[in-house]
Amino acid sequence: MFARVNRSVLVAVLALVALPRAAIAEVTLTPSADGRFGAWLALGPIAANAKRVRTPRTMDASVLGGADEAALTARFGRAVSITAPDGDADAPNTASWRILSSGSGPIDVAAGLNARPAEAFAFLYGVLHLTERLKGSILVGSSDGARVYVDKRVVSSTDGSRPERDDEDVARVDLAAGDHPIVVKLHHRDAYWAVRVRVVDATFAAFAEIRAN
């Protein structure tokens, strides 16, 4: 199933290969009428520090056991090695991909990942499928830090304490027709943890006409 977006096809593809072939093996998710992606595959939460340690981390912290986060790929239910904080023997050293979603508005990351109110990291993954070239922007609103990779390249990176504000980070993109993996690294410091991601055209107009074939 595909979504027709004006003349382009823009879908986020989440592969669920952990399921048996007789079950649904692939979930295709389309953006809403305003271009918002309401569902991703998510990995986390990944603790930033050991218990009772308050030394803040930065977006450059390596939390995937030495793996290249820009080249991260996701499969539903697949376990991934993560870097446990030094001095915390009880911290997990693996995390599994799950679906994180919201029917409207920002996605509540803390609730979706059952995250406790402490500094942590998480990753979102999806694949953008385009039948035509897209010259536009990826707009991100996140509470605290967010780094966006498209085709293994950083297109936006912000770190610091802040509330989620829709469309605050603007990443200009010029993407050819085809598949484009997107990885979003999130850095949560405290309080509410939310994220919202949209895709718009060069005039910042939303893709308004979405219908399933």
Backbone as ProteinMPNN parsed JSONL, in Angstrom:
{"seq_chain_A": "MFARVNRSVLVAVLALVALPRAAIAEVTLTPSADGRFGAWLALGPIAANAKRVRTPRTMDASVLGGADEAALTARFGRAVSITAPDGDADAPNTASWRILSSGSGPIDVAAGLNARPAEAFAFLYGVLHLTERLKGSILVGSSDGARVYVDKRVVSSTDGSRPERDDEDVARVDLAAGDHPIVVKLHHRDAYWAVRVRVVDATFAAFAEIRAN", "coords_chain_A": {"N_chain_A": [[0.846, -1.188, 0.0], [0.488, 2.227, -0.769], [0.908, 5.774, -0.259], [-0.532, 8.542, -1.82], [0.862, 11.593, -2.289], [0.262, 14.69, -3.123], [1.932, 14.699, -6.085], [3.798, 12.915, -5.373], [5.061, 9.966, -3.748], [5.189, 9.269, -0.438], [6.308, 7.574, 2.175], [6.698, 6.052, 5.386], [8.51, 3.272, 6.154], [8.339, 0.444, 8.096], [9.962, -2.374, 8.922], [8.861, -5.495, 9.92], [10.307, -7.994, 10.505], [10.574, -9.873, 12.431], [8.231, -11.145, 12.831], [6.25, -14.056, 11.938], [6.099, -15.316, 8.536], [3.489, -15.741, 7.762], [2.128, -13.858, 9.158], [1.605, -10.257, 9.284], [4.251, -8.857, 7.608], [5.348, -6.432, 7.092], [4.945, -3.055, 7.875], [3.425, -0.235, 6.62], [3.591, 3.146, 6.943], [1.952, 6.233, 6.715], [2.305, 9.823, 6.374], [0.42, 12.33, 8.214], [-2.249, 14.655, 7.312], [-0.995, 17.095, 7.57], [1.607, 16.558, 7.073], [2.892, 15.304, 9.149], [4.728, 12.752, 10.814], [3.392, 10.17, 12.476], [4.216, 7.817, 13.635], [6.918, 5.675, 14.456], [9.705, 3.349, 14.349], [11.229, 2.663, 17.397], [14.003, 2.907, 19.659], [15.046, 2.363, 22.87], [14.46, 3.376, 26.344], [17.838, 4.635, 26.684], [19.989, 4.696, 29.234], [21.694, 7.581, 30.415], [23.467, 8.022, 32.469], [24.91, 6.443, 35.408], [23.018, 5.372, 38.297], [22.297, 7.945, 40.603], [24.274, 9.531, 39.623], [24.972, 12.651, 38.264], [26.253, 13.889, 36.187], [26.072, 15.672, 33.273], [25.467, 14.489, 29.921], [26.406, 14.698, 26.414], [25.141, 15.241, 23.052], [26.932, 13.921, 21.47], [27.639, 11.635, 22.759], [28.543, 8.229, 22.797], [26.415, 5.619, 22.545], [25.732, 3.179, 21.598], [27.22, 0.845, 21.896], [29.577, 1.145, 20.429], [28.774, 1.017, 17.793], [27.969, 2.525, 14.584], [25.919, 5.166, 14.723], [24.774, 6.643, 12.693], [24.431, 4.866, 10.646], [22.495, 3.208, 11.53], [19.968, 0.717, 11.478], [16.599, -0.554, 11.597], [14.591, -3.167, 12.941], [11.567, -4.552, 13.837], [11.323, -5.624, 17.153], [13.937, -6.549, 17.222], [16.923, -6.975, 19.065], [19.388, -4.699, 20.229], [22.754, -3.908, 20.915], [23.633, -1.842, 23.618], [25.327, 0.837, 25.311], [26.012, 0.475, 28.587], [25.822, 2.611, 31.455], [28.838, 3.574, 33.146], [29.668, 1.979, 36.179], [27.133, 1.146, 36.89], [25.806, -1.629, 37.578], [23.362, -2.796, 37.281], [22.193, -1.809, 35.015], [20.655, -2.254, 31.804], [22.148, -3.925, 28.949], [21.256, -4.222, 26.441], [18.714, -3.225, 24.086], [15.452, -3.219, 22.624], [13.825, -2.828, 19.441], [10.775, -1.084, 19.066], [7.372, -0.088, 18.286], [6.528, 3.301, 18.226], [4.089, 5.7, 18.707], [1.609, 8.248, 17.888], [-1.673, 9.476, 17.803], [-2.308, 12.098, 17.243], [-0.676, 15.284, 17.279], [2.433, 15.842, 19.174], [4.611, 13.004, 19.769], [4.534, 11.131, 22.715], [7.3, 10.366, 24.12], [8.405, 9.438, 26.533], [6.258, 8.06, 27.777], [5.714, 6.123, 25.813], [8.053, 4.621, 25.769], [8.271, 3.819, 28.333], [9.922, 5.294, 30.049], [11.886, 6.389, 32.803], [11.99, 9.394, 34.831], [14.71, 10.652, 34.054], [17.979, 11.504, 32.767], [18.422, 10.474, 29.43], [18.825, 8.604, 26.336], [17.411, 8.027, 23.068], [16.408, 6.404, 20.003], [14.902, 7.0, 16.848], [13.54, 5.478, 13.93], [12.933, 5.347, 10.444], [11.873, 4.914, 6.999], [11.974, 6.924, 4.233], [10.146, 6.963, 1.345], [10.3, 7.967, -1.906], [8.777, 8.793, -4.964], [9.395, 10.792, -6.606], [11.699, 13.538, -6.918], [12.385, 15.396, -3.964], [12.418, 18.595, -2.818], [12.688, 20.271, -0.018], [11.894, 20.483, 3.446], [12.733, 18.932, 6.567], [11.04, 19.103, 9.506], [11.482, 19.492, 12.929], [10.327, 19.139, 16.204], [11.296, 18.95, 19.504], [11.546, 17.917, 22.916], [14.286, 18.887, 24.568], [17.353, 17.521, 23.237], [17.909, 16.802, 19.703], [19.045, 14.967, 16.978], [19.261, 14.61, 13.523], [19.608, 12.225, 11.03], [19.858, 11.7, 7.58], [20.082, 9.416, 5.043], [22.502, 8.555, 6.198], [23.755, 10.929, 6.802], [24.267, 13.86, 8.723], [21.693, 16.145, 9.049], [20.539, 17.901, 10.714], [21.1, 19.136, 14.005], [20.644, 19.575, 17.376], [21.162, 20.407, 20.754], [20.415, 20.532, 24.21], [18.591, 21.942, 26.999], [15.148, 22.229, 26.641], [11.675, 22.911, 25.995], [9.29, 20.972, 24.033], [8.699, 22.364, 20.92], [6.727, 22.807, 18.2], [8.06, 22.249, 14.973], [10.51, 23.548, 15.375], [13.246, 22.994, 14.752], [14.818, 23.172, 11.646], [15.558, 21.368, 8.854], [16.945, 21.533, 5.84], [16.381, 19.75, 2.864], [17.285, 17.95, -0.078], [16.233, 15.582, -1.933], [16.583, 12.74, -3.951], [14.439, 10.678, -6.02], [13.428, 7.604, -4.558], [14.491, 5.404, -1.84], [15.062, 6.594, 1.457], [16.744, 6.296, 4.32], [15.953, 7.387, 7.614], [17.261, 8.493, 10.636], [16.671, 9.451, 13.909], [18.199, 10.8, 16.61], [17.535, 11.13, 19.97], [17.891, 13.167, 22.855], [17.213, 13.213, 26.087], [16.741, 15.248, 28.929], [15.334, 16.093, 31.339], [12.032, 16.094, 32.902], [9.105, 16.439, 30.783], [9.022, 14.388, 27.824], [9.018, 14.591, 24.504], [8.353, 14.397, 20.93], [8.072, 15.636, 17.604], [7.759, 15.259, 14.159], [7.856, 16.529, 10.898], [7.379, 16.655, 7.313], [7.849, 18.927, 4.726], [7.237, 20.975, 1.761], [9.256, 23.036, -0.47], [8.217, 25.545, -0.012], [7.363, 25.462, 2.53], [4.856, 24.477, 2.76], [2.412, 22.136, 3.804], [2.044, 18.633, 2.983], [-0.929, 18.076, 1.783], [-2.89, 16.456, 0.521], [-3.519, 13.397, 1.059], [-4.037, 10.085, 0.394], [-4.909, 6.648, 0.489], [-3.984, 4.1, -1.798]], "CA_chain_A": [[0.0, 0.0, 0.0], [1.243, 3.465, -0.849], [0.126, 6.99, -0.063], [-0.276, 9.524, -2.846], [1.038, 12.883, -1.655], [0.342, 15.483, -4.34], [2.344, 13.755, -7.117], [4.866, 12.078, -4.829], [4.699, 8.936, -2.788], [6.035, 9.501, 0.715], [5.868, 6.649, 3.211], [7.68, 5.538, 6.34], [8.395, 1.819, 6.106], [8.885, -0.214, 9.266], [9.981, -3.804, 8.615], [8.614, -6.329, 11.087], [10.731, -9.32, 10.07], [10.54, -10.812, 13.543], [6.969, -11.852, 12.769], [6.239, -15.132, 10.943], [5.69, -14.881, 7.204], [2.034, -15.777, 7.648], [1.618, -12.634, 9.753], [2.009, -9.067, 8.54], [5.705, -8.763, 7.68], [5.8, -5.065, 6.884], [3.96, -2.023, 8.159], [3.672, 0.985, 5.869], [2.97, 4.249, 7.66], [1.917, 7.459, 5.92], [2.179, 11.036, 7.184], [-0.917, 12.898, 8.322], [-2.543, 15.688, 6.316], [-0.068, 18.224, 7.701], [2.96, 16.071, 6.836], [3.472, 14.784, 10.386], [4.888, 11.31, 10.967], [2.829, 9.822, 13.768], [4.711, 6.531, 14.137], [8.299, 5.308, 14.126], [10.335, 2.328, 15.169], [11.974, 3.369, 18.437], [14.945, 2.136, 20.468], [15.353, 3.07, 24.098], [15.428, 4.43, 26.664], [19.22, 4.262, 26.979], [20.388, 5.541, 30.359], [22.869, 8.404, 30.159], [24.377, 7.947, 33.61], [24.585, 5.501, 36.465], [22.145, 5.917, 39.32], [22.823, 8.955, 41.52], [25.293, 10.33, 38.935], [24.272, 13.758, 37.61], [27.1, 14.523, 35.194], [25.324, 15.677, 32.009], [26.093, 13.979, 28.701], [26.136, 15.502, 25.228], [24.604, 14.505, 21.915], [28.007, 13.131, 20.869], [27.89, 10.436, 23.554], [28.391, 6.958, 22.09], [25.535, 4.806, 23.394], [25.345, 1.969, 20.863], [28.252, -0.181, 21.969], [30.584, 1.361, 19.399], [28.194, 0.979, 16.446], [27.784, 3.81, 13.919], [24.498, 5.5, 14.828], [24.305, 7.171, 11.406], [24.115, 3.716, 9.791], [21.553, 2.367, 12.264], [18.749, 0.24, 10.827], [15.684, -1.072, 12.614], [13.641, -4.242, 12.683], [10.706, -4.676, 15.003], [11.663, -6.695, 18.078], [15.354, -6.914, 17.215], [17.715, -6.438, 20.169], [20.578, -3.959, 19.837], [23.674, -3.666, 22.029], [23.747, -0.455, 24.045], [26.407, 1.06, 26.263], [25.527, 0.702, 29.943], [26.624, 3.615, 32.165], [29.882, 3.06, 34.037], [29.338, 1.913, 37.594], [25.742, 0.728, 37.112], [25.78, -3.056, 37.241], [21.987, -3.21, 37.0], [21.711, -1.205, 33.77], [20.614, -3.208, 30.683], [23.135, -3.713, 27.885], [20.563, -4.346, 25.161], [17.373, -2.649, 23.981], [14.774, -3.766, 21.447], [13.013, -1.902, 18.656], [9.326, -1.169, 19.238], [6.659, 0.984, 17.586], [6.176, 4.464, 19.03], [3.135, 6.396, 17.856], [0.654, 9.198, 18.447], [-2.745, 9.749, 16.857], [-2.26, 13.507, 16.877], [0.264, 16.045, 18.092], [3.74, 15.229, 19.425], [4.657, 11.658, 20.341], [4.984, 11.092, 24.102], [8.381, 9.38, 24.111], [8.557, 8.857, 27.871], [5.196, 7.079, 27.988], [5.845, 5.04, 24.853], [9.223, 3.799, 26.087], [8.277, 3.559, 29.775], [11.164, 5.894, 30.541], [11.81, 7.074, 34.084], [12.396, 10.798, 34.684], [16.153, 10.813, 34.191], [18.632, 11.753, 31.477], [18.463, 9.256, 28.619], [18.839, 8.728, 24.886], [16.565, 7.103, 22.309], [16.539, 6.541, 18.561], [13.754, 6.741, 15.986], [13.961, 5.042, 12.589], [11.923, 5.176, 9.406], [12.382, 5.032, 5.639], [11.217, 7.816, 3.361], [10.118, 6.45, -0.034], [9.879, 9.035, -2.814], [8.746, 8.465, -6.383], [9.94, 11.954, -7.292], [12.617, 14.353, -6.133], [11.791, 16.264, -2.951], [13.178, 19.745, -2.327], [11.859, 20.8, 1.058], [12.494, 20.502, 4.775], [12.274, 18.097, 7.667], [10.828, 19.985, 10.649], [11.509, 18.707, 14.162], [10.132, 19.738, 17.52], [11.628, 17.941, 20.512], [11.951, 18.389, 24.23], [15.724, 18.684, 24.683], [18.145, 17.414, 22.017], [17.522, 15.948, 18.574], [19.958, 14.95, 15.826], [18.588, 13.924, 12.425], [20.424, 11.697, 9.94], [19.179, 11.237, 6.375], [21.091, 8.742, 4.216], [23.73, 8.49, 7.004], [24.353, 12.26, 6.879], [23.594, 14.751, 9.657], [21.043, 17.292, 8.417], [20.125, 18.814, 11.785], [21.541, 18.686, 15.319], [20.441, 20.55, 18.445], [21.237, 19.786, 22.065], [20.19, 21.5, 25.266], [17.3, 21.824, 27.691], [14.104, 23.04, 26.019], [10.406, 22.207, 25.806], [8.973, 20.673, 22.628], [8.011, 23.395, 20.154], [6.532, 22.276, 16.854], [8.79, 22.782, 13.809], [11.589, 24.447, 15.807], [14.462, 22.694, 13.992], [14.539, 23.106, 10.209], [16.617, 20.711, 8.084], [16.688, 21.597, 4.406], [16.767, 18.513, 2.186], [17.086, 17.814, -1.521], [16.317, 14.128, -2.002], [16.187, 12.127, -5.211], [13.456, 9.603, -5.908], [13.984, 6.382, -3.988], [14.372, 5.198, -0.405], [15.989, 7.403, 2.248], [16.644, 5.995, 5.753], [16.032, 8.511, 8.544], [17.524, 8.161, 12.031], [16.601, 10.601, 14.802], [18.734, 10.538, 17.948], [16.921, 12.013, 20.956], [18.602, 13.29, 24.132], [16.285, 13.726, 27.1], [17.416, 15.676, 30.155], [14.405, 15.93, 32.461], [10.637, 16.479, 32.679], [8.367, 15.83, 29.675], [9.855, 13.973, 26.683], [8.126, 14.488, 23.344], [8.96, 14.717, 19.64], [7.157, 15.756, 16.466], [8.531, 15.386, 12.919], [7.036, 16.755, 9.694], [8.057, 16.894, 6.047], [7.137, 19.955, 3.961], [7.882, 21.295, 0.498], [10.179, 24.172, -0.438], [7.508, 26.735, 0.455], [6.912, 25.108, 3.873], [3.467, 24.008, 2.709], [2.269, 20.732, 4.16], [1.456, 17.734, 1.991], [-2.3, 18.071, 2.299], [-3.784, 15.481, -0.096], [-3.008, 12.042, 1.276], [-5.069, 9.053, 0.348], [-4.318, 5.336, 0.25], [-4.426, 3.398, -2.992]], "C_chain_A": [[0.88, 1.236, 0.0], [0.316, 4.632, -0.593], [0.479, 7.966, -1.161], [-0.258, 10.909, -2.206], [1.317, 13.889, -2.755], [0.735, 14.527, -5.469], [3.421, 12.794, -6.62], [4.293, 11.003, -3.932], [5.695, 9.021, -1.649], [5.551, 8.606, 1.839], [7.018, 6.32, 4.138], [7.47, 4.041, 6.438], [9.083, 1.227, 7.325], [8.798, -1.719, 9.036], [9.85, -4.614, 9.89], [9.013, -7.766, 10.767], [10.745, -10.324, 11.207], [9.243, -11.618, 13.544], [7.042, -12.986, 11.752], [5.706, -14.635, 9.606], [4.178, -14.863, 7.047], [1.396, -14.531, 8.236], [2.036, -11.455, 8.881], [3.5, -8.869, 8.712], [6.199, -7.345, 7.539], [4.662, -4.102, 7.163], [4.346, -0.765, 7.404], [2.891, 2.117, 6.514], [3.063, 5.519, 6.829], [1.83, 8.673, 6.833], [0.739, 11.52, 7.212], [-1.081, 14.022, 7.304], [-1.624, 16.895, 6.419], [1.384, 17.796, 7.542], [3.628, 15.456, 8.044], [3.582, 13.262, 10.344], [4.468, 10.929, 12.374], [3.312, 8.505, 14.33], [6.113, 6.27, 13.615], [8.619, 3.977, 14.794], [11.263, 3.054, 16.136], [12.83, 2.408, 19.243], [15.271, 2.949, 21.714], [14.379, 2.693, 25.201], [16.811, 3.855, 26.972], [19.724, 5.217, 28.051], [21.672, 6.299, 30.045], [23.917, 8.27, 31.252], [23.951, 6.842, 34.557], [23.682, 6.174, 37.486], [22.916, 6.854, 40.246], [23.974, 9.75, 40.917], [24.587, 11.393, 38.114], [25.136, 14.479, 36.587], [26.401, 14.506, 33.842], [26.146, 15.14, 30.846], [25.77, 14.912, 27.543], [25.598, 14.617, 24.112], [25.66, 13.613, 21.263], [28.315, 11.857, 21.647], [27.622, 9.183, 22.727], [27.606, 6.0, 22.983], [25.125, 3.495, 22.736], [26.46, 0.922, 20.837], [29.286, -0.068, 20.875], [30.048, 1.345, 17.985], [28.013, 2.401, 15.912], [26.307, 4.165, 13.928], [23.938, 6.04, 13.513], [23.853, 6.049, 10.484], [23.118, 2.765, 10.452], [20.372, 1.974, 11.38], [17.891, -0.446, 11.869], [14.842, -2.209, 12.083], [12.864, -4.473, 13.963], [11.096, -5.875, 15.852], [13.125, -7.063, 18.134], [16.092, -6.232, 18.357], [18.99, -5.804, 19.63], [21.455, -3.753, 21.065], [23.738, -2.181, 22.341], [24.835, -0.356, 25.102], [25.813, 1.375, 27.63], [26.404, 1.741, 30.631], [27.658, 2.97, 33.072], [29.389, 3.071, 35.485], [27.912, 1.512, 37.888], [25.588, -0.715, 36.653], [24.383, -3.532, 36.859], [21.454, -2.678, 35.676], [21.705, -2.238, 32.648], [21.694, -2.893, 29.651], [22.563, -4.002, 26.509], [19.219, -3.614, 25.253], [16.774, -3.169, 22.684], [13.923, -2.706, 20.76], [11.528, -2.16, 18.9], [8.672, -0.033, 18.456], [6.252, 2.062, 18.579], [5.266, 5.338, 18.179], [2.276, 7.372, 18.639], [-0.4, 9.475, 17.397], [-2.766, 11.184, 16.392], [-1.255, 14.206, 17.78], [1.591, 15.331, 18.268], [3.601, 13.814, 19.992], [5.213, 11.754, 21.759], [6.031, 9.975, 24.216], [8.499, 8.683, 25.462], [7.508, 7.778, 28.122], [5.366, 5.876, 27.073], [6.986, 4.089, 25.155], [9.292, 3.425, 27.564], [9.548, 4.086, 30.439], [10.935, 6.56, 31.894], [12.321, 8.51, 33.921], [13.869, 11.012, 34.986], [16.745, 11.032, 32.807], [18.788, 10.444, 30.703], [18.517, 9.612, 27.142], [17.829, 7.748, 24.291], [16.79, 7.372, 20.83], [15.196, 6.245, 17.892], [14.275, 6.362, 14.606], [12.75, 4.929, 11.67], [12.573, 5.319, 8.044], [11.428, 5.895, 4.828], [11.292, 7.265, 1.949], [9.525, 7.526, -0.937], [9.85, 8.517, -4.243], [9.281, 9.616, -7.227], [10.872, 12.704, -6.355], [11.849, 15.244, -5.159], [12.781, 17.355, -2.578], [12.311, 20.416, -1.271], [12.61, 20.77, 2.37], [11.906, 19.409, 5.652], [12.224, 18.997, 8.89], [10.703, 19.135, 11.912], [11.223, 19.599, 15.359], [10.409, 18.672, 18.555], [11.93, 18.605, 21.84], [13.386, 17.917, 24.451], [16.328, 18.359, 23.306], [17.57, 16.488, 20.966], [18.56, 16.099, 17.466], [19.329, 14.09, 14.739], [19.617, 13.516, 11.368], [19.499, 11.311, 8.786], [20.251, 10.662, 5.455], [22.47, 8.783, 4.874], [24.426, 9.846, 7.144], [23.559, 13.123, 7.845], [23.002, 15.929, 8.894], [20.578, 18.31, 9.446], [20.623, 18.255, 13.11], [21.412, 19.824, 16.323], [20.485, 19.815, 19.766], [21.082, 20.869, 23.126], [18.821, 21.299, 25.88], [16.288, 22.773, 27.061], [12.807, 22.243, 26.006], [10.205, 21.888, 24.325], [8.197, 21.839, 22.032], [7.918, 22.893, 18.714], [7.386, 23.008, 15.841], [9.957, 23.692, 14.192], [12.879, 24.243, 15.019], [14.101, 22.492, 12.528], [15.745, 22.511, 9.496], [16.236, 20.743, 6.613], [17.187, 20.321, 3.742], [16.474, 18.625, 0.694], [17.319, 16.343, -1.827], [15.811, 13.616, -3.338], [15.093, 11.09, -4.956], [14.139, 8.346, -5.384], [13.779, 6.314, -2.492], [15.457, 5.952, 0.35], [15.805, 7.075, 3.731], [16.808, 7.266, 6.59], [16.246, 7.96, 9.95], [17.452, 9.456, 12.83], [17.118, 10.17, 16.166], [18.163, 11.578, 18.9], [17.727, 11.992, 22.25], [17.677, 13.97, 25.126], [17.046, 14.072, 28.373], [16.524, 15.543, 31.384], [13.007, 16.334, 32.008], [10.05, 15.764, 31.455], [9.294, 15.519, 28.51], [8.928, 13.733, 25.5], [8.88, 14.859, 22.077], [7.875, 14.763, 18.564], [8.002, 16.015, 15.226], [7.572, 15.541, 11.75], [7.954, 16.883, 8.482], [7.216, 17.873, 5.232], [7.893, 20.235, 2.668], [8.735, 22.557, 0.635], [9.539, 25.461, 0.046], [6.987, 26.561, 1.878], [5.429, 24.754, 3.918], [3.417, 22.522, 3.041], [1.749, 19.94, 2.986], [0.024, 17.459, 2.434], [-3.174, 16.953, 1.757], [-3.19, 14.085, -0.001], [-4.174, 11.077, 1.224], [-4.414, 7.735, -0.046], [-4.867, 4.74, -1.033], [-4.886, 1.995, -2.614]], "O_chain_A": [[1.898, 1.282, 0.69], [-0.904, 4.506, -0.694], [1.658, 8.205, -1.42], [-1.262, 11.344, -1.641], [2.431, 13.965, -3.272], [-0.038, 13.625, -5.793], [3.898, 11.951, -7.38], [3.178, 11.122, -3.425], [6.899, 8.866, -1.853], [4.486, 8.852, 2.405], [8.177, 6.312, 3.725], [6.375, 3.586, 6.769], [10.265, 1.476, 7.562], [7.704, -2.279, 8.964], [10.629, -4.444, 10.828], [8.165, -8.658, 10.757], [10.913, -11.52, 10.966], [9.166, -12.663, 14.19], [7.813, -12.899, 10.796], [4.958, -13.659, 9.547], [3.641, -14.06, 6.283], [0.274, -14.173, 7.879], [2.727, -11.622, 7.876], [3.978, -8.725, 9.837], [7.361, -7.069, 7.837], [3.534, -4.326, 6.725], [5.47, -0.281, 7.533], [1.666, 2.051, 6.62], [4.126, 5.845, 6.299], [1.332, 8.565, 7.953], [-0.063, 11.167, 6.348], [-0.167, 14.307, 6.529], [-1.487, 17.647, 5.454], [2.296, 18.569, 7.838], [4.809, 15.114, 7.986], [2.664, 12.57, 9.902], [5.11, 11.317, 13.35], [2.866, 8.101, 15.404], [6.443, 6.604, 12.477], [7.902, 3.531, 15.689], [11.998, 3.957, 15.737], [12.453, 1.261, 19.483], [15.72, 4.091, 21.617], [13.56, 1.792, 25.022], [16.933, 2.731, 27.459], [19.868, 6.414, 27.802], [22.616, 5.741, 29.485], [25.114, 8.391, 30.992], [22.815, 6.368, 34.529], [23.593, 7.4, 37.534], [24.055, 6.575, 40.619], [24.592, 10.559, 41.609], [23.687, 11.07, 37.339], [24.786, 15.578, 36.158], [26.154, 13.427, 33.303], [27.364, 15.314, 30.795], [24.947, 15.817, 27.683], [25.603, 13.391, 24.222], [25.316, 12.65, 20.576], [29.17, 11.076, 21.231], [26.604, 9.087, 22.042], [28.077, 5.615, 24.052], [24.268, 2.779, 23.254], [26.614, 0.2, 19.852], [29.825, -1.081, 20.43], [30.795, 1.633, 17.05], [27.916, 3.357, 16.681], [25.518, 3.538, 13.222], [22.742, 5.904, 13.253], [22.987, 6.255, 9.634], [22.923, 1.644, 9.984], [19.844, 2.795, 10.63], [18.393, -0.874, 12.908], [14.432, -2.211, 10.922], [13.443, -4.577, 15.044], [11.192, -6.997, 15.355], [13.528, -7.823, 19.014], [15.905, -5.038, 18.592], [19.596, -6.313, 18.688], [20.945, -3.453, 22.145], [23.881, -1.355, 21.439], [25.214, -1.356, 25.711], [25.184, 2.418, 27.813], [27.616, 1.756, 30.415], [27.391, 1.942, 33.695], [28.78, 4.036, 35.947], [27.508, 1.536, 39.051], [25.281, -0.984, 35.492], [24.234, -4.554, 36.189], [20.362, -3.062, 35.257], [22.645, -3.025, 32.537], [22.105, -1.743, 29.499], [23.296, -4.025, 25.52], [18.67, -3.414, 26.336], [17.501, -3.519, 21.754], [13.376, -1.81, 21.403], [11.082, -3.308, 18.935], [9.358, 0.888, 18.013], [5.699, 1.77, 19.64], [5.62, 5.684, 17.052], [2.217, 7.336, 19.868], [-0.074, 9.686, 16.229], [-3.192, 11.47, 15.273], [-1.012, 13.774, 18.907], [1.856, 14.333, 17.598], [2.594, 13.48, 20.616], [6.246, 12.387, 21.98], [5.693, 8.803, 24.384], [8.676, 7.466, 25.519], [7.833, 6.702, 28.623], [5.185, 4.737, 27.502], [6.913, 2.9, 24.844], [10.251, 2.79, 28.002], [10.161, 3.418, 31.271], [9.915, 7.215, 32.107], [13.023, 8.8, 32.952], [14.225, 11.499, 36.059], [16.092, 10.775, 31.796], [19.23, 9.435, 31.253], [18.287, 10.755, 26.748], [17.444, 6.768, 24.929], [17.295, 8.428, 20.448], [14.455, 5.358, 18.316], [15.313, 6.855, 14.164], [11.683, 4.47, 12.078], [13.704, 5.795, 7.942], [10.23, 5.623, 4.753], [12.385, 7.112, 1.404], [8.381, 7.942, -0.751], [10.799, 7.871, -4.687], [9.584, 9.445, -8.408], [10.828, 12.518, -5.139], [10.791, 15.779, -5.494], [13.867, 17.065, -2.076], [11.313, 21.058, -1.598], [13.818, 21.003, 2.409], [10.749, 19.017, 5.504], [13.233, 19.587, 9.276], [9.923, 18.184, 11.961], [11.804, 20.674, 15.505], [9.82, 17.593, 18.499], [12.489, 19.7, 21.895], [13.664, 16.719, 24.512], [15.849, 18.882, 22.3], [16.854, 15.534, 21.268], [18.907, 17.211, 17.068], [18.908, 12.964, 15.004], [20.388, 14.341, 10.878], [18.472, 10.666, 8.999], [21.22, 11.346, 5.126], [23.479, 9.015, 4.207], [25.581, 9.898, 7.566], [22.328, 13.132, 7.808], [23.715, 16.631, 8.177], [20.26, 19.448, 9.1], [20.579, 17.044, 13.328], [21.992, 20.895, 16.147], [19.919, 18.729, 19.898], [21.564, 21.99, 22.955], [17.989, 20.569, 25.341], [16.535, 23.974, 26.958], [12.843, 21.012, 26.006], [10.87, 22.465, 23.466], [7.169, 22.252, 22.567], [8.936, 22.592, 18.092], [7.441, 24.238, 15.838], [10.353, 24.538, 13.389], [13.539, 25.216, 14.655], [13.187, 21.733, 12.206], [16.833, 23.086, 9.529], [15.305, 20.055, 6.192], [18.294, 19.863, 4.027], [15.538, 19.305, 0.273], [18.46, 15.904, -1.964], [14.741, 14.01, -3.801], [14.86, 10.682, -3.818], [15.287, 8.062, -5.726], [12.989, 7.074, -1.932], [16.62, 5.957, -0.053], [14.831, 7.514, 4.344], [17.671, 8.102, 6.322], [15.516, 7.078, 10.402], [18.094, 10.445, 12.475], [16.548, 9.284, 16.803], [18.294, 12.778, 18.659], [18.188, 10.939, 22.688], [17.397, 15.163, 25.014], [17.883, 13.3, 28.84], [16.931, 14.935, 32.374], [12.812, 16.839, 30.903], [10.439, 14.642, 31.13], [10.228, 16.269, 28.229], [8.146, 12.782, 25.498], [9.905, 15.54, 22.125], [6.892, 14.023, 18.618], [8.866, 16.892, 15.236], [6.605, 14.792, 11.619], [9.142, 17.179, 8.609], [6.013, 17.673, 5.066], [9.03, 19.8, 2.491], [8.909, 23.077, 1.737], [10.241, 26.379, 0.47], [6.253, 27.413, 2.38], [4.821, 24.735, 4.988], [4.274, 21.749, 2.611], [1.094, 20.485, 2.097], [-0.2, 16.686, 3.366], [-4.108, 16.525, 2.435], [-2.448, 13.653, -0.883], [-5.171, 11.242, 1.927], [-3.467, 7.72, -0.832], [-6.057, 4.855, -1.326], [-5.302, 1.227, -3.481]]}, "name": "protein", "num_of_chains": 1, "seq": "MFARVNRSVLVAVLALVALPRAAIAEVTLTPSADGRFGAWLALGPIAANAKRVRTPRTMDASVLGGADEAALTARFGRAVSITAPDGDADAPNTASWRILSSGSGPIDVAAGLNARPAEAFAFLYGVLHLTERLKGSILVGSSDGARVYVDKRVVSSTDGSRPERDDEDVARVDLAAGDHPIVVKLHHRDAYWAVRVRVVDATFAAFAEIRAN"}
